[in-house]
Amino acid sequence: MEAKRSSKSVVLISLVALLSGCASLSEEECVTGDWYGIGYSDGLQGRSETFLSNHQEACAEYTIAFDVKPYLMGREEGLKRYCHQDNGYRLGRSGAKYHYVCPEDLEPAFLETYQSGRQVYQQEQQVRELEKELERQEKELHEVELQAQRTEKRLISRGLSSAEREDLLFKLREFEREQRTSYYQLQHLEHQLLQERSKLEYMD
């Protein structure tokens, strides 16, 4: 029994390492043939049954038959852990996608917590987007203020013609209008961000 558990752990670690790369199994994994462990790992990660065909194709390249029955048994056990309520919230909170793999008896409770976590995740994304937009608006306002200051300095310099002075005054008024618009937008964003942060605190 202990050896079987150890075998499951080794396969699980191996497959997690492969998660970012190709979904197919290596020749060594096909030769080892721990079909139950592979299924358990796939279930634990909430993988859909399409991975079964991927594994079959991978092992077929080495002329090794993939044993489906123990794989499905292992996947079923892995899904029991994956579909736990606490894991549902954690997955939703992290922004992970759910592929509707949970059994009918576990899915309602799992989905309830998953959706709760997902709402928190989406709210966090909303706050981050507003923070980025606020930062952009602040930079934009600062740049307009600098342009207005440079224009004012040129206005008081000597040797300007009437046409040049009139042109600078026109530009200064334009910058002042931009400042007022940017400042208004900044205030609106700050208020909106405060509201969204309050919502997030309430959800957490």
SEFIBA-359255 format. One record per residue (C-alpha): x, z, y; residue in one letter. Coordinates in steps of 0.5 Angstrom, whole numbers. Layout:
<nodes>
<node><east>X</east><up>Z</up><north>Y</north><rest>A</rest></node>
...
</nodes>
This chain:
<nodes>
<node><east>0</east><up>0</up><north>0</north><rest>M</rest></node>
<node><east>6</east><up>2</up><north>5</north><rest>E</rest></node>
<node><east>9</east><up>-5</up><north>3</north><rest>A</rest></node>
<node><east>3</east><up>-9</up><north>5</north><rest>K</rest></node>
<node><east>2</east><up>-5</up><north>11</north><rest>R</rest></node>
<node><east>9</east><up>-7</up><north>13</north><rest>S</rest></node>
<node><east>8</east><up>-14</up><north>11</north><rest>S</rest></node>
<node><east>2</east><up>-14</up><north>16</north><rest>K</rest></node>
<node><east>6</east><up>-11</up><north>22</north><rest>S</rest></node>
<node><east>12</east><up>-16</up><north>21</north><rest>V</rest></node>
<node><east>7</east><up>-22</up><north>21</north><rest>V</rest></node>
<node><east>4</east><up>-20</up><north>27</north><rest>L</rest></node>
<node><east>10</east><up>-19</up><north>31</north><rest>I</rest></node>
<node><east>12</east><up>-26</up><north>29</north><rest>S</rest></node>
<node><east>6</east><up>-29</up><north>31</north><rest>L</rest></node>
<node><east>6</east><up>-26</up><north>37</north><rest>V</rest></node>
<node><east>13</east><up>-28</up><north>39</north><rest>A</rest></node>
<node><east>10</east><up>-35</up><north>37</north><rest>L</rest></node>
<node><east>4</east><up>-35</up><north>41</north><rest>L</rest></node>
<node><east>7</east><up>-38</up><north>48</north><rest>S</rest></node>
<node><east>10</east><up>-44</up><north>44</north><rest>G</rest></node>
<node><east>7</east><up>-48</up><north>38</north><rest>C</rest></node>
<node><east>1</east><up>-45</up><north>34</north><rest>A</rest></node>
<node><east>3</east><up>-48</up><north>28</north><rest>S</rest></node>
<node><east>7</east><up>-43</up><north>22</north><rest>L</rest></node>
<node><east>14</east><up>-44</up><north>21</north><rest>S</rest></node>
<node><east>16</east><up>-46</up><north>14</north><rest>E</rest></node>
<node><east>19</east><up>-39</up><north>12</north><rest>E</rest></node>
<node><east>12</east><up>-36</up><north>14</north><rest>E</rest></node>
<node><east>8</east><up>-42</up><north>9</north><rest>C</rest></node>
<node><east>13</east><up>-40</up><north>4</north><rest>V</rest></node>
<node><east>12</east><up>-33</up><north>4</north><rest>T</rest></node>
<node><east>5</east><up>-34</up><north>4</north><rest>G</rest></node>
<node><east>2</east><up>-28</up><north>7</north><rest>D</rest></node>
<node><east>-5</east><up>-31</up><north>8</north><rest>W</rest></node>
<node><east>-8</east><up>-24</up><north>9</north><rest>Y</rest></node>
<node><east>-3</east><up>-22</up><north>14</north><rest>G</rest></node>
<node><east>-4</east><up>-28</up><north>18</north><rest>I</rest></node>
<node><east>-11</east><up>-28</up><north>18</north><rest>G</rest></node>
<node><east>-11</east><up>-21</up><north>20</north><rest>Y</rest></node>
<node><east>-6</east><up>-23</up><north>26</north><rest>S</rest></node>
<node><east>-11</east><up>-28</up><north>28</north><rest>D</rest></node>
<node><east>-17</east><up>-24</up><north>28</north><rest>G</rest></node>
<node><east>-13</east><up>-18</up><north>32</north><rest>L</rest></node>
<node><east>-11</east><up>-23</up><north>37</north><rest>Q</rest></node>
<node><east>-19</east><up>-26</up><north>38</north><rest>G</rest></node>
<node><east>-17</east><up>-33</up><north>36</north><rest>R</rest></node>
<node><east>-22</east><up>-38</up><north>34</north><rest>S</rest></node>
<node><east>-23</east><up>-41</up><north>27</north><rest>E</rest></node>
<node><east>-19</east><up>-47</up><north>29</north><rest>T</rest></node>
<node><east>-13</east><up>-44</up><north>28</north><rest>F</rest></node>
<node><east>-14</east><up>-44</up><north>21</north><rest>L</rest></node>
<node><east>-14</east><up>-52</up><north>21</north><rest>S</rest></node>
<node><east>-7</east><up>-51</up><north>25</north><rest>N</rest></node>
<node><east>-4</east><up>-47</up><north>20</north><rest>H</rest></node>
<node><east>-7</east><up>-51</up><north>14</north><rest>Q</rest></node>
<node><east>-3</east><up>-57</up><north>18</north><rest>E</rest></node>
<node><east>3</east><up>-54</up><north>19</north><rest>A</rest></node>
<node><east>4</east><up>-51</up><north>12</north><rest>C</rest></node>
<node><east>2</east><up>-58</up><north>9</north><rest>A</rest></node>
<node><east>8</east><up>-61</up><north>13</north><rest>E</rest></node>
<node><east>12</east><up>-57</up><north>7</north><rest>Y</rest></node>
<node><east>7</east><up>-59</up><north>2</north><rest>T</rest></node>
<node><east>5</east><up>-52</up><north>1</north><rest>I</rest></node>
<node><east>-3</east><up>-50</up><north>0</north><rest>A</rest></node>
<node><east>-6</east><up>-45</up><north>5</north><rest>F</rest></node>
<node><east>-10</east><up>-40</up><north>1</north><rest>D</rest></node>
<node><east>-16</east><up>-40</up><north>6</north><rest>V</rest></node>
<node><east>-20</east><up>-34</up><north>2</north><rest>K</rest></node>
<node><east>-15</east><up>-28</up><north>4</north><rest>P</rest></node>
<node><east>-14</east><up>-31</up><north>11</north><rest>Y</rest></node>
<node><east>-21</east><up>-30</up><north>12</north><rest>L</rest></node>
<node><east>-21</east><up>-23</up><north>9</north><rest>M</rest></node>
<node><east>-15</east><up>-21</up><north>14</north><rest>G</rest></node>
<node><east>-18</east><up>-25</up><north>20</north><rest>R</rest></node>
<node><east>-25</east><up>-21</up><north>19</north><rest>E</rest></node>
<node><east>-21</east><up>-14</up><north>19</north><rest>E</rest></node>
<node><east>-17</east><up>-16</up><north>25</north><rest>G</rest></node>
<node><east>-23</east><up>-18</up><north>28</north><rest>L</rest></node>
<node><east>-26</east><up>-11</up><north>27</north><rest>K</rest></node>
<node><east>-20</east><up>-8</up><north>31</north><rest>R</rest></node>
<node><east>-21</east><up>-14</up><north>37</north><rest>Y</rest></node>
<node><east>-28</east><up>-13</up><north>38</north><rest>C</rest></node>
<node><east>-28</east><up>-6</up><north>39</north><rest>H</rest></node>
<node><east>-31</east><up>-4</up><north>46</north><rest>Q</rest></node>
<node><east>-25</east><up>-1</up><north>49</north><rest>D</rest></node>
<node><east>-21</east><up>-7</up><north>47</north><rest>N</rest></node>
<node><east>-27</east><up>-11</up><north>50</north><rest>G</rest></node>
<node><east>-26</east><up>-8</up><north>57</north><rest>Y</rest></node>
<node><east>-18</east><up>-8</up><north>57</north><rest>R</rest></node>
<node><east>-19</east><up>-16</up><north>55</north><rest>L</rest></node>
<node><east>-24</east><up>-17</up><north>61</north><rest>G</rest></node>
<node><east>-20</east><up>-13</up><north>66</north><rest>R</rest></node>
<node><east>-14</east><up>-17</up><north>64</north><rest>S</rest></node>
<node><east>-17</east><up>-23</up><north>66</north><rest>G</rest></node>
<node><east>-17</east><up>-26</up><north>58</north><rest>A</rest></node>
<node><east>-22</east><up>-31</up><north>56</north><rest>K</rest></node>
<node><east>-26</east><up>-29</up><north>50</north><rest>Y</rest></node>
<node><east>-28</east><up>-34</up><north>45</north><rest>H</rest></node>
<node><east>-34</east><up>-31</up><north>42</north><rest>Y</rest></node>
<node><east>-31</east><up>-30</up><north>35</north><rest>V</rest></node>
<node><east>-34</east><up>-23</up><north>34</north><rest>C</rest></node>
<node><east>-39</east><up>-21</up><north>29</north><rest>P</rest></node>
<node><east>-46</east><up>-21</up><north>31</north><rest>E</rest></node>
<node><east>-46</east><up>-13</up><north>29</north><rest>D</rest></node>
<node><east>-40</east><up>-12</up><north>34</north><rest>L</rest></node>
<node><east>-41</east><up>-17</up><north>39</north><rest>E</rest></node>
<node><east>-47</east><up>-14</up><north>44</north><rest>P</rest></node>
<node><east>-43</east><up>-8</up><north>45</north><rest>A</rest></node>
<node><east>-36</east><up>-11</up><north>46</north><rest>F</rest></node>
<node><east>-39</east><up>-16</up><north>51</north><rest>L</rest></node>
<node><east>-42</east><up>-11</up><north>55</north><rest>E</rest></node>
<node><east>-35</east><up>-7</up><north>56</north><rest>T</rest></node>
<node><east>-32</east><up>-14</up><north>56</north><rest>Y</rest></node>
<node><east>-36</east><up>-16</up><north>62</north><rest>Q</rest></node>
<node><east>-35</east><up>-10</up><north>66</north><rest>S</rest></node>
<node><east>-28</east><up>-11</up><north>65</north><rest>G</rest></node>
<node><east>-29</east><up>-18</up><north>67</north><rest>R</rest></node>
<node><east>-32</east><up>-16</up><north>74</north><rest>Q</rest></node>
<node><east>-27</east><up>-11</up><north>76</north><rest>V</rest></node>
<node><east>-22</east><up>-17</up><north>75</north><rest>Y</rest></node>
<node><east>-26</east><up>-22</up><north>79</north><rest>Q</rest></node>
<node><east>-27</east><up>-17</up><north>84</north><rest>Q</rest></node>
<node><east>-19</east><up>-16</up><north>84</north><rest>E</rest></node>
<node><east>-18</east><up>-23</up><north>85</north><rest>Q</rest></node>
<node><east>-23</east><up>-23</up><north>91</north><rest>Q</rest></node>
<node><east>-19</east><up>-18</up><north>94</north><rest>V</rest></node>
<node><east>-12</east><up>-21</up><north>93</north><rest>R</rest></node>
<node><east>-15</east><up>-28</up><north>96</north><rest>E</rest></node>
<node><east>-17</east><up>-25</up><north>102</north><rest>L</rest></node>
<node><east>-11</east><up>-21</up><north>103</north><rest>E</rest></node>
<node><east>-7</east><up>-28</up><north>102</north><rest>K</rest></node>
<node><east>-12</east><up>-31</up><north>107</north><rest>E</rest></node>
<node><east>-11</east><up>-25</up><north>112</north><rest>L</rest></node>
<node><east>-3</east><up>-26</up><north>112</north><rest>E</rest></node>
<node><east>-4</east><up>-33</up><north>113</north><rest>R</rest></node>
<node><east>-8</east><up>-32</up><north>119</north><rest>Q</rest></node>
<node><east>-4</east><up>-26</up><north>122</north><rest>E</rest></node>
<node><east>2</east><up>-31</up><north>122</north><rest>K</rest></node>
<node><east>-2</east><up>-37</up><north>125</north><rest>E</rest></node>
<node><east>-4</east><up>-32</up><north>131</north><rest>L</rest></node>
<node><east>3</east><up>-30</up><north>132</north><rest>H</rest></node>
<node><east>5</east><up>-37</up><north>132</north><rest>E</rest></node>
<node><east>0</east><up>-39</up><north>137</north><rest>V</rest></node>
<node><east>2</east><up>-32</up><north>141</north><rest>E</rest></node>
<node><east>9</east><up>-35</up><north>141</north><rest>L</rest></node>
<node><east>7</east><up>-42</up><north>144</north><rest>Q</rest></node>
<node><east>3</east><up>-39</up><north>149</north><rest>A</rest></node>
<node><east>9</east><up>-34</up><north>152</north><rest>Q</rest></node>
<node><east>14</east><up>-40</up><north>152</north><rest>R</rest></node>
<node><east>9</east><up>-44</up><north>156</north><rest>T</rest></node>
<node><east>8</east><up>-38</up><north>161</north><rest>E</rest></node>
<node><east>16</east><up>-38</up><north>162</north><rest>K</rest></node>
<node><east>16</east><up>-46</up><north>163</north><rest>R</rest></node>
<node><east>10</east><up>-45</up><north>168</north><rest>L</rest></node>
<node><east>14</east><up>-40</up><north>172</north><rest>I</rest></node>
<node><east>21</east><up>-44</up><north>172</north><rest>S</rest></node>
<node><east>23</east><up>-48</up><north>178</north><rest>R</rest></node>
<node><east>23</east><up>-56</up><north>179</north><rest>G</rest></node>
<node><east>16</east><up>-57</up><north>176</north><rest>L</rest></node>
<node><east>12</east><up>-63</up><north>179</north><rest>S</rest></node>
<node><east>5</east><up>-62</up><north>180</north><rest>S</rest></node>
<node><east>3</east><up>-66</up><north>174</north><rest>A</rest></node>
<node><east>8</east><up>-62</up><north>169</north><rest>E</rest></node>
<node><east>5</east><up>-56</up><north>172</north><rest>R</rest></node>
<node><east>-2</east><up>-58</up><north>171</north><rest>E</rest></node>
<node><east>0</east><up>-61</up><north>164</north><rest>D</rest></node>
<node><east>3</east><up>-54</up><north>162</north><rest>L</rest></node>
<node><east>-3</east><up>-50</up><north>165</north><rest>L</rest></node>
<node><east>-8</east><up>-54</up><north>160</north><rest>F</rest></node>
<node><east>-3</east><up>-53</up><north>154</north><rest>K</rest></node>
<node><east>-4</east><up>-45</up><north>156</north><rest>L</rest></node>
<node><east>-11</east><up>-45</up><north>156</north><rest>R</rest></node>
<node><east>-11</east><up>-49</up><north>149</north><rest>E</rest></node>
<node><east>-7</east><up>-44</up><north>146</north><rest>F</rest></node>
<node><east>-11</east><up>-38</up><north>149</north><rest>E</rest></node>
<node><east>-17</east><up>-41</up><north>146</north><rest>R</rest></node>
<node><east>-14</east><up>-41</up><north>139</north><rest>E</rest></node>
<node><east>-11</east><up>-34</up><north>140</north><rest>Q</rest></node>
<node><east>-19</east><up>-32</up><north>141</north><rest>R</rest></node>
<node><east>-21</east><up>-36</up><north>135</north><rest>T</rest></node>
<node><east>-15</east><up>-33</up><north>131</north><rest>S</rest></node>
<node><east>-17</east><up>-26</up><north>133</north><rest>Y</rest></node>
<node><east>-24</east><up>-27</up><north>132</north><rest>Y</rest></node>
<node><east>-23</east><up>-30</up><north>125</north><rest>Q</rest></node>
<node><east>-18</east><up>-24</up><north>124</north><rest>L</rest></node>
<node><east>-23</east><up>-19</up><north>125</north><rest>Q</rest></node>
<node><east>-28</east><up>-22</up><north>121</north><rest>H</rest></node>
<node><east>-23</east><up>-22</up><north>115</north><rest>L</rest></node>
<node><east>-21</east><up>-15</up><north>116</north><rest>E</rest></node>
<node><east>-28</east><up>-13</up><north>116</north><rest>H</rest></node>
<node><east>-29</east><up>-17</up><north>109</north><rest>Q</rest></node>
<node><east>-23</east><up>-15</up><north>106</north><rest>L</rest></node>
<node><east>-25</east><up>-7</up><north>107</north><rest>L</rest></node>
<node><east>-32</east><up>-9</up><north>104</north><rest>Q</rest></node>
<node><east>-29</east><up>-12</up><north>98</north><rest>E</rest></node>
<node><east>-24</east><up>-6</up><north>97</north><rest>R</rest></node>
<node><east>-29</east><up>-1</up><north>98</north><rest>S</rest></node>
<node><east>-33</east><up>-5</up><north>92</north><rest>K</rest></node>
<node><east>-27</east><up>-5</up><north>88</north><rest>L</rest></node>
<node><east>-26</east><up>2</up><north>89</north><rest>E</rest></node>
<node><east>-33</east><up>4</up><north>87</north><rest>Y</rest></node>
<node><east>-32</east><up>-1</up><north>80</north><rest>M</rest></node>
<node><east>-26</east><up>3</up><north>78</north><rest>D</rest></node>
</nodes>
